[in-house]
């Protein structure tokens, strides 16, 4: 059974750096696996942020690339997303999700419950 | 970068009716890359369809996807009470703005 859970601060100040951790079970970051981050501002649509593959290949949203870093810790079964220079417009629920296999289908089949991050001074 | 447009923005229907949701891409896309999700308030999205027409595990057969090129459709053949939600299409690293299906 695959599960994912996001953790991190619920409140950050403008200009600070946000670090979110996705802890998962039911799979390991082995061949053919990908884990991504998606966010959703309150009342708005989903926004794809970043994705990391088992081989450490990474993809980022073009509009946020300069602010994002995604890493993985295979032994801890965790994926970490760092976002710099946070702004109130970054207030959103942040989800991590498991990429559907095989990877030729870029969809997410398992999602965490999400964590709401508020950016405010 | 591909832009996805979903229509209508809101679809008001009654249980038992057929729902037809549209997702249009700004340029032709690989059908393998088109997915549909359902999201209910306070919940994470749920994968319904991937590769434009393949149902995800456990998804009822009243949900179907079709289309190619730039035009894709999600059809719910007969709306059940639990189907009233927001639906998003996704093409690789882009999500559409969503269609809300609410009760008429």
Interface residues (C-beta under 8 A of the other chain):
Chain A: X38 X45 X46 X47 X48 X51 X59 X61 X62 X95 X97 X100 X104 X105 X106 X107 X108 X109 X111 X112 X113 X114
Chain B: X1 X32 X33 X35 X37 X39 X44 X45 X46 X47 X50 X51 X54 X56 X57 X88 X90 X92 X93 X94 X95 X96 X97 X98
